[in-house]
């Protein structure tokens, strides 16, 4: 496993990965609401 700092150029890919994982969770109640879903 490799750990590295997230760079701006990778932000879109990382966001897609998180969204994909979120869309495939069986129990969304554990993780809702996502920070980007909050308004204000």
CHARMM-style PDB file with segment names, atoms N, HN, CA, C and O in Angstrom:
ATOM      1  N   UNK     1       0.846  -1.159   0.000  1.00  0.00      PROA
ATOM      2  CA  UNK     1       0.000   0.000   0.000  1.00  0.00      PROA
ATOM      3  C   UNK     1       0.896   1.227   0.000  1.00  0.00      PROA
ATOM      4  O   UNK     1       1.924   1.276   0.675  1.00  0.00      PROA
ATOM      5  N   UNK     2       0.474   2.212  -0.776  1.00  0.00      PROA
ATOM      6  HN  UNK     2      -0.361   2.172  -1.325  1.00  0.00      PROA
ATOM      7  CA  UNK     2       1.251   3.436  -0.881  1.00  0.00      PROA
ATOM      8  C   UNK     2       0.423   4.617  -0.375  1.00  0.00      PROA
ATOM      9  O   UNK     2      -0.745   4.767  -0.732  1.00  0.00      PROA
ATOM     10  N   UNK     3       1.028   5.429   0.439  1.00  0.00      PROA
ATOM     11  HN  UNK     3       1.977   5.306   0.729  1.00  0.00      PROA
ATOM     12  CA  UNK     3       0.383   6.645   0.939  1.00  0.00      PROA
ATOM     13  C   UNK     3       1.150   7.835   0.395  1.00  0.00      PROA
ATOM     14  O   UNK     3       2.380   7.865   0.427  1.00  0.00      PROA
ATOM     15  N   UNK     4       0.406   8.823  -0.108  1.00  0.00      PROA
ATOM     16  HN  UNK     4      -0.594   8.800  -0.133  1.00  0.00      PROA
ATOM     17  CA  UNK     4       1.036  10.046  -0.557  1.00  0.00      PROA
ATOM     18  C   UNK     4       0.056  11.193  -0.383  1.00  0.00      PROA
ATOM     19  O   UNK     4      -1.152  10.986  -0.269  1.00  0.00      PROA
ATOM     20  N   UNK     5       0.581  12.372  -0.367  1.00  0.00      PROA
ATOM     21  HN  UNK     5       1.562  12.539  -0.460  1.00  0.00      PROA
ATOM     22  CA  UNK     5      -0.237  13.564  -0.196  1.00  0.00      PROA
ATOM     23  C   UNK     5      -1.104  13.774  -1.425  1.00  0.00      PROA
ATOM     24  O   UNK     5      -0.641  13.611  -2.554  1.00  0.00      PROA
ATOM     25  N   UNK     6      -2.357  14.135  -1.206  1.00  0.00      PROA
ATOM     26  HN  UNK     6      -2.733  14.267  -0.289  1.00  0.00      PROA
ATOM     27  CA  UNK     6      -3.265  14.426  -2.301  1.00  0.00      PROA
ATOM     28  C   UNK     6      -2.868  15.752  -2.945  1.00  0.00      PROA
ATOM     29  O   UNK     6      -2.720  16.774  -2.275  1.00  0.00      PROA
ATOM     30  N   UNK     7      -2.705  15.702  -4.238  1.00  0.00      PROA
ATOM     31  HN  UNK     7      -2.826  14.872  -4.782  1.00  0.00      PROA
ATOM     32  CA  UNK     7      -2.343  16.899  -4.994  1.00  0.00      PROA
ATOM     33  C   UNK     7      -3.590  17.415  -5.704  1.00  0.00      PROA
ATOM     34  O   UNK     7      -4.515  16.650  -5.975  1.00  0.00      PROA
ATOM     35  N   UNK     8      -3.615  18.712  -6.006  1.00  0.00      PROA
ATOM     36  HN  UNK     8      -2.863  19.334  -5.787  1.00  0.00      PROA
ATOM     37  CA  UNK     8      -4.761  19.300  -6.694  1.00  0.00      PROA
ATOM     38  C   UNK     8      -5.075  18.576  -7.997  1.00  0.00      PROA
ATOM     39  O   UNK     8      -6.244  18.431  -8.356  1.00  0.00      PROA
ATOM     40  N   UNK     9      -4.055  18.124  -8.703  1.00  0.00      PROA
ATOM     41  HN  UNK     9      -3.106  18.242  -8.412  1.00  0.00      PROA
ATOM     42  CA  UNK     9      -4.269  17.449  -9.981  1.00  0.00      PROA
ATOM     43  C   UNK     9      -4.985  16.105  -9.813  1.00  0.00      PROA
ATOM     44  O   UNK     9      -5.536  15.581 -10.781  1.00  0.00      PROA
ATOM     45  N   UNK    10      -4.985  15.542  -8.600  1.00  0.00      PROA
ATOM     46  HN  UNK    10      -4.537  15.969  -7.814  1.00  0.00      PROA
ATOM     47  CA  UNK    10      -5.646  14.269  -8.328  1.00  0.00      PROA
ATOM     48  C   UNK    10      -6.994  14.427  -7.652  1.00  0.00      PROA
ATOM     49  O   UNK    10      -7.662  13.430  -7.373  1.00  0.00      PROA
ATOM     50  N   UNK    11      -7.407  15.653  -7.383  1.00  0.00      PROA
ATOM     51  HN  UNK    11      -6.865  16.462  -7.609  1.00  0.00      PROA
ATOM     52  CA  UNK    11      -8.625  15.893  -6.613  1.00  0.00      PROA
ATOM     53  C   UNK    11      -9.863  15.328  -7.305  1.00  0.00      PROA
ATOM     54  O   UNK    11     -10.720  14.751  -6.636  1.00  0.00      PROA
ATOM     55  N   UNK    12      -9.980  15.477  -8.618  1.00  0.00      PROA
ATOM     56  HN  UNK    12      -9.283  15.946  -9.161  1.00  0.00      PROA
ATOM     57  CA  UNK    12     -11.146  14.980  -9.341  1.00  0.00      PROA
ATOM     58  C   UNK    12     -11.220  13.453  -9.268  1.00  0.00      PROA
ATOM     59  O   UNK    12     -12.298  12.899  -9.050  1.00  0.00      PROA
ATOM     60  N   UNK    13     -10.099  12.773  -9.447  1.00  0.00      PROA
ATOM     61  HN  UNK    13      -9.223  13.223  -9.624  1.00  0.00      PROA
ATOM     62  CA  UNK    13     -10.065  11.310  -9.354  1.00  0.00      PROA
ATOM     63  C   UNK    13     -10.431  10.854  -7.944  1.00  0.00      PROA
ATOM     64  O   UNK    13     -11.196   9.905  -7.774  1.00  0.00      PROA
ATOM     65  N   UNK    14      -9.890  11.523  -6.943  1.00  0.00      PROA
ATOM     66  HN  UNK    14      -9.268  12.294  -7.081  1.00  0.00      PROA
ATOM     67  CA  UNK    14     -10.169  11.168  -5.554  1.00  0.00      PROA
ATOM     68  C   UNK    14     -11.649  11.375  -5.245  1.00  0.00      PROA
ATOM     69  O   UNK    14     -12.278  10.539  -4.597  1.00  0.00      PROA
ATOM     70  N   UNK    15     -12.195  12.487  -5.710  1.00  0.00      PROA
ATOM     71  HN  UNK    15     -11.684  13.166  -6.236  1.00  0.00      PROA
ATOM     72  CA  UNK    15     -13.610  12.764  -5.503  1.00  0.00      PROA
ATOM     73  C   UNK    15     -14.464  11.675  -6.151  1.00  0.00      PROA
ATOM     74  O   UNK    15     -15.452  11.232  -5.564  1.00  0.00      PROA
ATOM     75  N   UNK    16     -14.094  11.245  -7.345  1.00  0.00      PROA
ATOM     76  HN  UNK    16     -13.291  11.605  -7.822  1.00  0.00      PROA
ATOM     77  CA  UNK    16     -14.815  10.171  -8.024  1.00  0.00      PROA
ATOM     78  C   UNK    16     -14.741   8.859  -7.262  1.00  0.00      PROA
ATOM     79  O   UNK    16     -15.723   8.121  -7.188  1.00  0.00      PROA
ATOM     80  N   UNK    17     -13.586   8.570  -6.700  1.00  0.00      PROA
ATOM     81  HN  UNK    17     -12.788   9.169  -6.759  1.00  0.00      PROA
ATOM     82  CA  UNK    17     -13.417   7.359  -5.897  1.00  0.00      PROA
ATOM     83  C   UNK    17     -14.333   7.382  -4.673  1.00  0.00      PROA
ATOM     84  O   UNK    17     -15.011   6.397  -4.380  1.00  0.00      PROA
ATOM     85  N   UNK    18     -14.348   8.500  -3.970  1.00  0.00      PROA
ATOM     86  HN  UNK    18     -13.797   9.300  -4.209  1.00  0.00      PROA
ATOM     87  CA  UNK    18     -15.201   8.629  -2.785  1.00  0.00      PROA
ATOM     88  C   UNK    18     -16.670   8.506  -3.171  1.00  0.00      PROA
ATOM     89  O   UNK    18     -17.433   7.824  -2.487  1.00  0.00      PROA
ATOM     90  N   UNK    19     -17.076   9.162  -4.265  1.00  0.00      PROA
ATOM     91  HN  UNK    19     -16.456   9.716  -4.820  1.00  0.00      PROA
ATOM     92  CA  UNK    19     -18.468   9.100  -4.709  1.00  0.00      PROA
ATOM     93  C   UNK    19     -18.847   7.676  -5.085  1.00  0.00      PROA
ATOM     94  O   UNK    19     -19.944   7.222  -4.760  1.00  0.00      PROA
ATOM     95  N   UNK    20     -17.955   6.967  -5.764  1.00  0.00      PROA
ATOM     96  HN  UNK    20     -17.064   7.335  -6.028  1.00  0.00      PROA
ATOM     97  CA  UNK    20     -18.208   5.579  -6.147  1.00  0.00      PROA
ATOM     98  C   UNK    20     -18.379   4.692  -4.913  1.00  0.00      PROA
ATOM     99  O   UNK    20     -19.289   3.865  -4.858  1.00  0.00      PROA
ATOM    100  N   UNK    21     -17.507   4.868  -3.934  1.00  0.00      PROA
ATOM    101  HN  UNK    21     -16.768   5.540  -3.979  1.00  0.00      PROA
ATOM    102  CA  UNK    21     -17.615   4.087  -2.697  1.00  0.00      PROA
ATOM    103  C   UNK    21     -18.927   4.399  -1.987  1.00  0.00      PROA
ATOM    104  O   UNK    21     -19.616   3.490  -1.524  1.00  0.00      PROA
ATOM    105  N   UNK    22     -19.270   5.671  -1.901  1.00  0.00      PROA
ATOM    106  HN  UNK    22     -18.710   6.410  -2.277  1.00  0.00      PROA
ATOM    107  CA  UNK    22     -20.497   6.113  -1.239  1.00  0.00      PROA
ATOM    108  C   UNK    22     -21.726   5.530  -1.929  1.00  0.00      PROA
ATOM    109  O   UNK    22     -22.673   5.114  -1.261  1.00  0.00      PROA
ATOM    110  N   UNK    23     -21.720   5.497  -3.260  1.00  0.00      PROA
ATOM    111  HN  UNK    23     -20.951   5.835  -3.803  1.00  0.00      PROA
ATOM    112  CA  UNK    23     -22.858   4.962  -4.013  1.00  0.00      PROA
ATOM    113  C   UNK    23     -23.039   3.466  -3.836  1.00  0.00      PROA
ATOM    114  O   UNK    23     -24.119   2.942  -4.109  1.00  0.00      PROA
ATOM    115  N   UNK    24     -22.006   2.765  -3.386  1.00  0.00      PROA
ATOM    116  HN  UNK    24     -21.128   3.190  -3.165  1.00  0.00      PROA
ATOM    117  CA  UNK    24     -22.076   1.314  -3.261  1.00  0.00      PROA
ATOM    118  C   UNK    24     -22.139   0.823  -1.815  1.00  0.00      PROA
ATOM    119  O   UNK    24     -22.035  -0.379  -1.571  1.00  0.00      PROA
ATOM    120  N   UNK    25     -22.305   1.727  -0.861  1.00  0.00      PROA
ATOM    121  HN  UNK    25     -22.389   2.703  -1.059  1.00  0.00      PROA
ATOM    122  CA  UNK    25     -22.418   1.315   0.530  1.00  0.00      PROA
ATOM    123  C   UNK    25     -23.803   0.727   0.789  1.00  0.00      PROA
ATOM    124  O   UNK    25     -24.802   1.208   0.254  1.00  0.00      PROA
ATOM    125  N   UNK    26     -23.850  -0.307   1.606  1.00  0.00      PROA
ATOM    126  HN  UNK    26     -23.038  -0.698   2.040  1.00  0.00      PROA
ATOM    127  CA  UNK    26     -25.125  -0.931   1.921  1.00  0.00      PROA
ATOM    128  C   UNK    26     -25.923  -0.125   2.930  1.00  0.00      PROA
ATOM    129  O   UNK    26     -27.151  -0.082   2.853  1.00  0.00      PROA
ATOM    130  N   UNK    27     -25.248   0.511   3.870  1.00  0.00      PROA
ATOM    131  HN  UNK    27     -24.251   0.476   3.933  1.00  0.00      PROA
ATOM    132  CA  UNK    27     -25.946   1.260   4.914  1.00  0.00      PROA
ATOM    133  C   UNK    27     -25.483   2.710   4.892  1.00  0.00      PROA
ATOM    134  O   UNK    27     -24.526   3.070   5.578  1.00  0.00      PROA
ATOM    135  N   UNK    28     -26.155   3.538   4.111  1.00  0.00      PROA
ATOM    136  HN  UNK    28     -26.932   3.246   3.553  1.00  0.00      PROA
ATOM    137  CA  UNK    28     -25.750   4.936   3.966  1.00  0.00      PROA
ATOM    138  C   UNK    28     -25.997   5.756   5.222  1.00  0.00      PROA
ATOM    139  O   UNK    28     -25.415   6.830   5.371  1.00  0.00      PROA
ATOM    140  N   UNK    29     -26.839   5.282   6.126  1.00  0.00      PROA
ATOM    141  HN  UNK    29     -27.311   4.409   6.005  1.00  0.00      PROA
ATOM    142  CA  UNK    29     -27.138   6.036   7.345  1.00  0.00      PROA
ATOM    143  C   UNK    29     -25.885   6.279   8.173  1.00  0.00      PROA
ATOM    144  O   UNK    29     -25.812   7.268   8.902  1.00  0.00      PROA
ATOM    145  N   UNK    30     -24.907   5.401   8.076  1.00  0.00      PROA
ATOM    146  HN  UNK    30     -24.966   4.597   7.484  1.00  0.00      PROA
ATOM    147  CA  UNK    30     -23.667   5.559   8.850  1.00  0.00      PROA
ATOM    148  C   UNK    30     -22.861   6.764   8.382  1.00  0.00      PROA
ATOM    149  O   UNK    30     -22.093   7.331   9.160  1.00  0.00      PROA
ATOM    150  N   UNK    31     -23.024   7.162   7.124  1.00  0.00      PROA
ATOM    151  HN  UNK    31     -23.647   6.701   6.492  1.00  0.00      PROA
ATOM    152  CA  UNK    31     -22.168   8.178   6.527  1.00  0.00      PROA
ATOM    153  C   UNK    31     -22.911   9.427   6.056  1.00  0.00      PROA
ATOM    154  O   UNK    31     -22.287  10.328   5.496  1.00  0.00      PROA
ATOM    155  N   UNK    32     -24.186   9.502   6.259  1.00  0.00      PROA
ATOM    156  HN  UNK    32     -24.693   8.770   6.714  1.00  0.00      PROA
ATOM    157  CA  UNK    32     -24.968  10.634   5.744  1.00  0.00      PROA
ATOM    158  C   UNK    32     -25.151  11.691   6.806  1.00  0.00      PROA
ATOM    159  O   UNK    32     -25.224  11.352   7.988  1.00  0.00      PROA
ATOM    160  N   UNK    33     -25.230  12.958   6.440  1.00  0.00      PROA
ATOM    161  HN  UNK    33     -25.171  13.233   5.481  1.00  0.00      PROA
ATOM    162  CA  UNK    33     -24.963  13.470   5.083  1.00  0.00      PROA
ATOM    163  C   UNK    33     -23.467  13.599   4.838  1.00  0.00      PROA
ATOM    164  O   UNK    33     -22.683  13.779   5.770  1.00  0.00      PROA
ATOM    165  N   UNK    34     -23.090  13.505   3.590  1.00  0.00      PROA
ATOM    166  HN  UNK    34     -23.727  13.359   2.833  1.00  0.00      PROA
ATOM    167  CA  UNK    34     -21.696  13.708   3.219  1.00  0.00      PROA
ATOM    168  C   UNK    34     -21.383  15.194   3.370  1.00  0.00      PROA
ATOM    169  O   UNK    34     -22.268  16.028   3.177  1.00  0.00      PROA
ATOM    170  N   UNK    35     -20.141  15.540   3.711  1.00  0.00      PROA
ATOM    171  HN  UNK    35     -19.423  14.862   3.868  1.00  0.00      PROA
ATOM    172  CA  UNK    35     -19.800  16.951   3.925  1.00  0.00      PROA
ATOM    173  C   UNK    35     -20.142  17.851   2.744  1.00  0.00      PROA
ATOM    174  O   UNK    35     -20.556  18.993   2.944  1.00  0.00      PROA
ATOM    175  N   UNK    36     -19.978  17.359   1.519  1.00  0.00      PROA
ATOM    176  HN  UNK    36     -19.642  16.431   1.357  1.00  0.00      PROA
ATOM    177  CA  UNK    36     -20.280  18.196   0.357  1.00  0.00      PROA
ATOM    178  C   UNK    36     -21.771  18.360   0.126  1.00  0.00      PROA
ATOM    179  O   UNK    36     -22.178  19.192  -0.685  1.00  0.00      PROA
ATOM    180  N   UNK    37     -22.603  17.577   0.827  1.00  0.00      PROA
ATOM    181  HN  UNK    37     -22.272  16.901   1.486  1.00  0.00      PROA
ATOM    182  CA  UNK    37     -24.053  17.703   0.690  1.00  0.00      PROA
ATOM    183  C   UNK    37     -24.625  18.776   1.613  1.00  0.00      PROA
ATOM    184  O   UNK    37     -25.764  19.209   1.436  1.00  0.00      PROA
ATOM    185  N   UNK    38     -23.842  19.198   2.588  1.00  0.00      PROA
ATOM    186  HN  UNK    38     -22.917  18.846   2.732  1.00  0.00      PROA
ATOM    187  CA  UNK    38     -24.309  20.211   3.537  1.00  0.00      PROA
ATOM    188  C   UNK    38     -24.371  21.562   2.863  1.00  0.00      PROA
ATOM    189  O   UNK    38     -23.467  21.928   2.112  1.00  0.00      PROA
ATOM    190  N   UNK    39     -25.408  22.290   3.117  1.00  0.00      PROA
ATOM    191  HN  UNK    39     -26.143  21.993   3.727  1.00  0.00      PROA
ATOM    192  CA  UNK    39     -25.566  23.630   2.549  1.00  0.00      PROA
ATOM    193  C   UNK    39     -25.267  24.655   3.627  1.00  0.00      PROA
ATOM    194  O   UNK    39     -25.586  24.454   4.799  1.00  0.00      PROA
ATOM    195  N   UNK    40     -24.656  25.749   3.223  1.00  0.00      PROA
ATOM    196  HN  UNK    40     -24.397  25.912   2.271  1.00  0.00      PROA
ATOM    197  CA  UNK    40     -24.426  26.831   4.157  1.00  0.00      PROA
ATOM    198  C   UNK    40     -23.062  26.860   4.626  1.00  0.00      PROA
ATOM    199  OT1 UNK    40     -22.703  27.722   5.429  1.00  0.00      PROA
TER     200      UNK     40
END
